Amino acid sequence: MSIPGHAPRDPLITMADGTVKQVNPFSGTEVWTVPGRGNRPLSTPAKDPQPLPDGDKTHACSFCADTPLATPPEKSRMVRDADGGWSIVHGLLPEQLNDTEAQFRRVPNLFEIVSYDYWVKNYGFLMDTDTIERKAAYLADPIGRQHVLDIVRTRLRAGGRSADLTDSELLDLSDAYFAGGHDVIIGRRHFIDGAEFDNQLASSGTLTPEEHYGFTAFTIDAIEDLYRRNRYAPYVVAFQNWLAPAGASFDHLHKQLVAIDERSVQAEMEISRLRNNMNMYNEWGVDFAGYRNLIIAENEHAVVTAGIGHRYPTLTVYSRSATPEPWLQTPAEVRSMSDLIHACHAAVGPDVACNEEWHHKPIDLDIPMPWRVNIKWRMSTVAGFEGVSKIYVNTLSPTDIRDRVVPALYRLRDEGTIAPDIKIATECSAERNSLLYNPLLQ
């Protein structure tokens, strides 16, 4: 591999003193792991957890199950069918919210990263017919109308603006809460079932594998929907912040989706490298991990490795599907990804702050790339050395990550907490070129 401006080098080098030097083969990020810094615990559990009153279990924050009108109007929800399957229900009115139990809800973000006005003023974006009708029906409902007025006032006050406007003026500001491009996918639970203390939070890893599949499939459906409704968005960013150190506003499980109108500089660099080597995710991702014994787990359609060259300790889950777009993959392919993502979260536990970053082929890109998910443990703070040198100090090497996760996965599989068909460590095939996104391999 050649890094621009440097001689060809190995992405993972261990020096004589034990310092591990890494270069991410896709982004070029340089990371060092210094001996002796990786022994610190991953998490800092609450020192003085407080008893949890029954009412707080479903009212703890604006995302909780019993506060559905604390968020902007719900776009859709994922519910369980009588036969145990999953269905998506769209566009409910306030009085219909209690007719079904939402396992996951999709709502507009109250504080958009890329605003509705951005699309209107820069591109002439127009709300589609379905959304116009849904908005009209919601505002025709007295409770729905009052809900929207309250949400707009809340947003104005939070931004330091006056909410002393007429109802008509407030409703003129409400389009973002029906047709915006920044959505939140919210889990039902704030705390685990049967929680007695306020530190017993429900995380991705505390879901069952089946529940996590519903979470994943619902997120994918929302990504496809954002692409379909906004012709100007070539990419939808999908991510999950868990706990405050990872950027979460609430300690309530949720993902975020943001439609954007360009690719980042880093994404363009990665695409440029992909054009030069269509097979790079096999060669420098999964295959390289196999040669270094860094494949952690696999199942039929996905594989997880210890990440190389990330600012934070990272697990990377790759889809082996020949189909790059998650929304076009089969349920079995999506389930394989979901099961491994769930297992990664379960292995580290709910007390570790982490970011889950999804990467997929931009909808306008002419070459394939695999769907992949990075799970980053937020164990450290980027400081002066990193800012000056652009060399990031990561407290755990890829080998350290493997050695922490693998024993936990064996235990969780024995307990029946994670999917039973997951193969772990030396059970994995380490098959070369197992990512089938590359058309030359099909």
C-alpha positions as CSV (number, residue, x, y, z in Angstrom):
1,M,0.0,0.0,0.0
2,S,1.2,3.5,-0.8
3,I,0.3,6.5,1.3
4,P,0.6,9.8,-0.6
5,G,3.8,11.6,0.3
6,H,5.3,8.5,1.9
7,A,7.1,5.3,0.9
8,P,5.0,2.1,0.8
9,R,4.5,0.9,4.3
10,D,2.7,-1.7,6.4
11,P,-0.6,-0.3,7.9
12,L,0.3,-2.0,11.2
13,I,3.8,-1.9,12.7
14,T,5.0,-2.9,16.1
15,M,8.2,-1.2,17.2
16,A,10.9,-2.8,19.4
17,D,9.7,-1.0,22.5
18,G,6.1,-2.2,21.9
19,T,4.7,1.0,20.4
20,V,2.1,0.1,17.7
21,K,2.0,2.4,14.7
22,Q,-1.1,2.2,12.5
23,V,-2.2,4.0,9.3
24,N,-5.8,3.5,8.2
25,P,-5.6,2.1,4.7
26,F,-8.7,3.9,3.6
27,S,-8.5,7.3,5.2
28,G,-4.7,7.7,5.8
29,T,-5.3,8.5,9.5
30,E,-2.1,7.8,11.6
31,V,-2.5,6.3,15.1
32,W,0.0,5.2,17.7
33,T,-0.6,3.0,20.7
34,V,1.9,3.5,23.4
35,P,2.8,0.6,25.8
36,G,1.2,0.7,29.2
37,R,-1.7,3.0,28.3
38,G,-4.1,0.2,27.4
39,N,-4.7,-1.2,30.8
40,R,-7.2,1.4,31.9
41,P,-10.8,0.2,32.2
42,L,-13.1,0.8,29.2
43,S,-16.0,2.2,31.3
44,T,-16.6,4.2,34.5
45,P,-19.8,2.8,36.0
46,A,-22.0,5.0,38.1
47,K,-20.6,5.3,41.6
48,D,-23.9,6.1,43.4
49,P,-26.9,4.7,41.4
50,Q,-30.2,5.9,42.6
51,P,-33.4,3.9,43.0
52,L,-35.7,4.3,40.0
53,P,-39.3,5.3,40.7
54,D,-41.8,3.3,38.6
55,G,-43.0,6.5,36.8
56,D,-39.5,7.4,35.7
57,K,-39.1,4.1,33.7
58,T,-41.2,5.5,30.9
59,H,-41.0,9.3,31.5
60,A,-37.3,9.9,32.0
61,C,-36.7,12.0,28.9
62,S,-38.3,13.4,25.7
63,F,-37.7,10.1,23.9
64,C,-39.5,7.9,26.4
65,A,-42.5,5.8,25.5
66,D,-45.0,7.8,27.6
67,T,-43.9,11.2,26.2
68,P,-44.7,10.8,22.5
69,L,-45.7,14.5,22.0
70,A,-42.4,15.7,23.4
71,T,-40.9,15.1,20.0
72,P,-42.0,16.5,16.6
73,P,-44.8,14.6,14.8
74,E,-43.9,10.9,14.3
75,K,-43.2,9.9,10.7
76,S,-43.4,6.2,11.3
77,R,-43.0,3.4,13.8
78,M,-41.9,-0.2,13.9
79,V,-44.3,-2.6,15.6
80,R,-44.4,-6.3,16.3
81,D,-47.0,-8.4,14.5
82,A,-49.1,-11.0,16.2
83,D,-46.9,-13.7,14.5
84,G,-43.7,-12.1,15.9
85,G,-42.8,-10.4,12.6
86,W,-42.3,-6.7,12.0
87,S,-44.4,-4.0,10.4
88,I,-44.0,-0.3,9.8
89,V,-46.9,2.0,10.5
90,H,-46.9,5.5,8.9
91,G,-48.3,8.9,9.8
92,L,-50.3,8.3,12.9
93,L,-52.4,11.1,14.5
94,P,-51.9,11.8,18.2
95,E,-55.1,9.9,19.3
96,Q,-53.8,6.8,17.4
97,L,-50.4,6.7,19.1
98,N,-51.6,4.4,21.9
99,D,-53.3,1.9,19.5
100,T,-50.0,0.1,19.0
101,E,-46.8,-0.3,21.0
102,A,-43.9,1.3,19.1
103,Q,-40.8,-0.8,19.4
104,F,-39.0,2.0,17.5
105,R,-40.2,5.4,16.4
106,R,-38.9,7.7,13.6
107,V,-39.3,11.4,14.3
108,P,-37.8,14.6,12.9
109,N,-34.9,16.0,14.9
110,L,-36.0,19.1,16.8
111,F,-32.5,20.6,16.2
112,E,-31.5,19.9,12.6
113,I,-27.9,19.7,11.5
114,V,-28.9,20.4,7.9
115,S,-32.1,22.4,8.1
116,Y,-35.3,22.2,6.0
117,D,-34.6,25.8,5.0
118,Y,-31.2,24.8,3.7
119,W,-32.8,22.6,1.1
120,V,-35.5,25.1,0.2
121,K,-33.3,28.2,-0.1
122,N,-30.3,26.5,-1.8
123,Y,-32.1,24.1,-4.1
124,G,-35.8,25.1,-4.3
125,F,-36.8,21.8,-2.5
126,L,-40.5,21.1,-2.6
127,M,-42.4,18.9,-0.2
128,D,-43.8,15.8,-1.9
129,T,-47.5,15.1,-2.2
130,D,-47.7,12.4,0.4
131,T,-46.0,14.6,3.0
132,I,-48.3,17.6,2.1
133,E,-51.3,15.4,2.7
134,R,-49.9,14.0,6.0
135,K,-49.1,17.5,7.2
136,A,-52.6,18.7,6.3
137,A,-54.2,15.8,8.1
138,Y,-52.1,16.4,11.2
139,L,-52.9,20.1,11.4
140,A,-56.6,19.4,10.8
141,D,-56.6,17.4,14.0
142,P,-57.0,19.7,17.1
143,I,-54.5,17.8,19.2
144,G,-52.1,17.5,16.3
145,R,-52.3,21.3,15.6
146,Q,-51.6,22.1,19.2
147,H,-48.7,19.7,19.3
148,V,-47.1,21.4,16.3
149,L,-47.6,24.8,17.8
150,D,-45.9,23.7,21.0
151,I,-43.0,22.1,19.1
152,V,-42.3,25.2,17.1
153,R,-42.4,27.4,20.3
154,T,-40.0,25.0,22.0
155,R,-37.6,25.3,19.1
156,L,-37.8,29.1,19.0
157,R,-37.2,29.4,22.7
158,A,-34.3,27.0,22.7
159,G,-32.7,29.1,20.0
160,G,-33.1,32.3,22.0
161,R,-35.8,33.6,19.7
162,S,-39.2,35.0,20.7
163,A,-42.1,32.6,20.5
164,D,-44.6,35.4,20.8
165,L,-46.1,34.8,17.3
166,T,-49.5,34.2,15.9
167,D,-50.6,30.6,15.3
168,S,-50.4,31.3,11.5
169,E,-46.8,32.6,11.9
170,L,-45.8,29.5,14.0
171,L,-47.4,27.1,11.5
172,D,-45.4,28.7,8.7
173,L,-42.3,27.4,10.5
174,S,-43.5,23.9,10.8
175,D,-42.5,22.3,7.5
176,A,-39.3,21.1,9.0
177,Y,-41.2,18.8,11.3
178,F,-42.9,17.0,8.4
179,A,-40.4,17.1,5.5
180,G,-37.0,17.7,7.1
181,G,-34.0,15.6,6.3
182,H,-32.7,14.9,9.8
183,D,-34.5,12.1,11.6
184,V,-34.1,10.2,14.8
185,I,-34.8,6.5,15.3
186,I,-35.8,6.0,18.9
187,G,-35.9,2.8,20.9
188,R,-38.8,2.0,23.2
189,R,-36.9,1.5,26.4
190,H,-34.9,4.1,28.4
191,F,-34.1,1.5,31.0
192,I,-33.8,-2.3,30.7
193,D,-37.0,-4.3,31.6
194,G,-37.2,-4.7,35.4
195,A,-34.7,-1.9,36.1
196,E,-34.4,-0.9,39.7
197,F,-31.7,1.8,39.5
198,D,-31.1,4.8,37.2
199,N,-27.9,3.4,35.8
200,Q,-29.6,0.4,34.2
201,L,-29.9,1.9,30.8
202,A,-31.1,0.0,27.7
203,S,-28.4,0.0,25.1
204,S,-28.0,-1.7,21.7
205,G,-26.4,-4.6,23.4
206,T,-29.2,-5.1,25.9
207,L,-31.7,-5.6,23.1
208,T,-32.4,-9.2,21.9
209,P,-30.9,-10.1,18.5
210,E,-34.5,-10.0,17.1
211,E,-35.1,-6.6,18.5
212,H,-31.8,-5.3,17.1
213,Y,-32.7,-6.6,13.7
214,G,-36.0,-4.6,13.9
215,F,-33.9,-1.5,14.9
216,T,-31.5,-2.1,11.9
217,A,-34.2,-2.8,9.3
218,F,-36.2,0.2,10.4
219,T,-33.2,2.5,10.1
220,I,-32.5,1.1,6.6
221,D,-36.1,1.8,5.6
222,A,-35.7,5.4,6.8
223,I,-32.5,5.9,4.9
224,E,-34.2,4.8,1.7
225,D,-37.1,7.0,2.4
226,L,-34.9,10.1,2.8
227,Y,-33.2,9.4,-0.5
228,R,-36.6,8.9,-2.2
229,R,-38.1,12.2,-0.9
230,N,-35.1,14.4,-1.5
231,R,-33.7,14.4,-5.1
232,Y,-30.9,16.8,-4.0
233,A,-29.3,14.5,-1.4
234,P,-26.6,12.2,-2.7
235,Y,-25.8,10.8,0.7
236,V,-27.6,10.1,4.0
237,V,-25.3,10.0,7.1
238,A,-26.3,7.4,9.6
239,F,-24.9,7.2,13.1
240,Q,-25.5,6.5,16.8
241,N,-24.2,8.3,19.8
242,W,-24.3,6.4,23.0
243,L,-23.9,8.3,26.3
244,A,-22.8,11.9,26.7
245,P,-19.0,11.4,26.1
246,A,-20.0,10.2,22.6
247,G,-22.2,13.2,22.0
248,A,-25.6,12.0,23.0
249,S,-28.1,14.5,24.3
250,F,-30.2,11.8,26.0
251,D,-29.1,8.5,27.6
252,H,-31.9,6.9,25.5
253,L,-31.0,4.6,22.7
254,H,-31.4,6.3,19.3
255,K,-29.8,6.6,15.9
256,Q,-29.7,9.7,13.7
257,L,-30.0,10.1,9.9
258,V,-29.0,13.3,8.1
259,A,-29.4,13.9,4.4
260,I,-26.5,16.0,3.0
261,D,-25.7,17.4,-0.4
262,E,-22.0,16.5,-0.8
263,R,-19.4,14.0,0.1
264,S,-16.7,14.9,2.7
265,V,-13.1,15.4,1.8
266,Q,-12.3,12.1,3.5
267,A,-15.0,10.3,1.5
268,E,-13.6,11.6,-1.7
269,M,-10.1,10.5,-0.8
270,E,-11.4,7.0,0.0
271,I,-13.4,6.9,-3.3
272,S,-10.2,7.9,-5.2
273,R,-8.3,5.0,-3.6
274,L,-11.1,2.7,-4.4
275,R,-11.0,3.7,-8.1
276,N,-7.3,2.7,-8.1
277,N,-8.0,-0.6,-6.4
278,M,-11.5,-1.9,-6.6
279,N,-10.6,-4.8,-4.2
280,M,-9.2,-2.6,-1.4
281,Y,-11.8,-3.4,1.2
282,N,-10.9,-7.1,0.8
283,E,-7.2,-6.6,0.6
284,W,-6.7,-4.0,3.2
285,G,-9.8,-4.6,5.3
286,V,-10.8,-8.2,5.9
287,D,-7.9,-10.1,4.3
288,F,-5.3,-8.0,6.0
289,A,-7.1,-8.6,9.3
290,G,-7.1,-12.3,8.6
291,Y,-3.3,-12.3,8.1
292,R,-2.8,-10.6,11.4
293,N,-5.3,-12.7,13.4
294,L,-7.6,-9.7,13.8
295,I,-10.8,-11.3,12.5
296,I,-13.1,-11.3,15.6
297,A,-16.3,-12.9,14.4
298,E,-18.3,-13.8,11.4
299,N,-21.6,-15.3,10.2
300,E,-23.0,-16.1,6.8
301,H,-23.2,-12.6,5.3
302,A,-20.9,-10.4,7.5
303,V,-17.6,-10.3,9.3
304,V,-16.2,-8.1,12.1
305,T,-12.5,-7.1,12.5
306,A,-10.5,-5.0,14.9
307,G,-10.2,-1.6,13.2
308,I,-6.8,-0.3,12.1
309,G,-5.9,3.4,12.2
310,H,-8.8,4.9,14.0
311,R,-8.7,7.7,16.6
312,Y,-10.6,5.6,19.1
313,P,-10.6,1.8,19.6
314,T,-12.8,0.5,16.8
315,L,-14.6,-2.6,15.7
316,T,-15.5,-2.7,12.0
317,V,-18.4,-4.8,10.7
318,Y,-18.4,-5.5,6.9
319,S,-21.3,-6.8,4.8
320,R,-20.3,-9.6,2.5
321,S,-23.3,-9.0,0.3
322,A,-22.7,-8.4,-3.4
323,T,-25.4,-5.6,-3.1
324,P,-23.8,-2.4,-1.8
325,E,-27.1,-0.6,-0.9
326,P,-28.4,-1.9,2.5
327,W,-32.1,-1.3,1.4
328,L,-31.7,-3.6,-1.5
329,Q,-30.1,-6.4,0.5
330,T,-32.1,-9.5,1.5
331,P,-33.5,-9.9,5.0
332,A,-30.9,-12.6,5.7
333,E,-28.0,-10.3,4.6
334,V,-29.4,-7.4,6.8
335,R,-29.9,-9.9,9.7
336,S,-26.2,-11.0,9.5
337,M,-25.0,-7.4,9.8
338,S,-27.4,-6.7,12.6
339,D,-26.4,-9.7,14.6
340,L,-22.7,-8.8,14.5
341,I,-23.3,-5.2,15.3
342,H,-25.5,-6.3,18.2
343,A,-22.8,-8.7,19.4
344,C,-20.2,-6.0,19.3
345,H,-22.3,-3.8,21.5
346,A,-23.2,-6.6,23.9
347,A,-19.5,-7.5,24.3
348,V,-18.4,-4.0,25.4
349,G,-21.5,-3.4,27.6
350,P,-23.8,-0.5,28.2
351,D,-21.4,1.6,30.3
352,V,-19.0,2.3,27.5
353,A,-19.7,5.5,25.5
354,C,-19.4,4.8,21.8
355,N,-20.3,6.0,18.3
356,E,-21.7,3.7,15.7
357,E,-20.9,5.0,12.2
358,W,-22.6,3.6,9.1
359,H,-20.9,3.8,5.7
360,H,-22.6,2.8,2.4
361,K,-22.2,3.6,-1.3
362,P,-23.5,7.2,-2.0
363,I,-26.6,6.8,-4.2
364,D,-24.9,8.6,-7.1
365,L,-21.6,6.8,-7.0
366,D,-20.7,4.8,-10.1
367,I,-18.6,2.1,-8.4
368,P,-19.6,-0.3,-5.6
369,M,-18.3,-0.3,-2.0
370,P,-19.5,-2.6,0.8
371,W,-21.8,-1.5,3.6
372,R,-19.7,-1.3,6.7
373,V,-20.2,-0.1,10.3
374,N,-17.6,1.3,12.7
375,I,-18.2,1.0,16.4
376,K,-15.8,3.4,18.2
377,W,-15.2,3.3,22.0
378,R,-14.9,6.9,23.3
379,M,-12.2,6.2,25.8
380,S,-10.1,9.2,25.4
381,T,-10.1,12.9,24.5
382,V,-8.2,14.2,21.5
383,A,-5.7,16.7,22.9
384,G,-2.8,19.0,22.0
385,F,-0.4,16.3,20.7
386,E,-3.0,15.1,18.2
387,G,-3.9,18.6,17.1
388,V,-0.3,19.5,16.4
389,S,1.0,16.3,14.9
390,K,-2.1,14.8,13.4
391,I,-0.9,11.6,15.0
392,Y,-3.6,10.2,17.2
393,V,-2.8,8.3,20.4
394,N,-5.2,5.3,20.8
395,T,-5.0,3.6,24.1
396,L,-5.7,0.1,22.7
397,S,-4.0,-1.6,19.7
398,P,-6.1,-3.8,17.4
399,T,-4.7,-6.8,19.2
400,D,-5.8,-5.4,22.5
401,I,-9.3,-4.8,21.1
402,R,-9.5,-8.4,19.9
403,D,-8.3,-9.8,23.2
404,R,-11.0,-7.9,25.1
405,V,-13.9,-8.7,22.8
406,V,-13.3,-12.4,21.9
407,P,-13.7,-13.8,25.5
408,A,-16.9,-11.7,26.0
409,L,-18.3,-13.0,22.8
410,Y,-17.7,-16.6,23.8
411,R,-19.4,-16.0,27.1
412,L,-22.4,-14.2,25.6
413,R,-22.9,-16.9,23.0
414,D,-22.9,-19.6,25.8
415,E,-25.5,-17.5,27.7
416,G,-27.7,-17.2,24.6
417,T,-27.5,-13.4,24.6
418,I,-26.2,-13.1,21.1
419,A,-27.1,-14.9,17.9
420,P,-26.1,-18.6,18.1
421,D,-24.7,-18.9,14.6
422,I,-21.9,-16.4,15.2
423,K,-18.4,-17.9,14.7
424,I,-15.7,-16.4,16.9
425,A,-12.0,-15.9,16.5
426,T,-10.3,-19.2,15.4
427,E,-13.7,-20.6,14.4
428,C,-13.8,-18.1,11.5
429,S,-12.9,-19.2,8.0
430,A,-10.6,-16.2,7.2
431,E,-11.7,-16.8,3.6
432,R,-9.9,-14.4,1.2
433,N,-12.0,-12.0,-0.9
434,S,-15.1,-12.8,1.1
435,L,-16.6,-9.3,0.5
436,L,-18.6,-9.8,-2.7
437,Y,-19.2,-6.1,-3.5
438,N,-16.3,-6.2,-6.1
439,P,-17.9,-7.2,-9.4
440,L,-14.7,-8.9,-10.6
441,L,-15.3,-11.5,-7.8
442,Q,-18.8,-12.4,-8.9
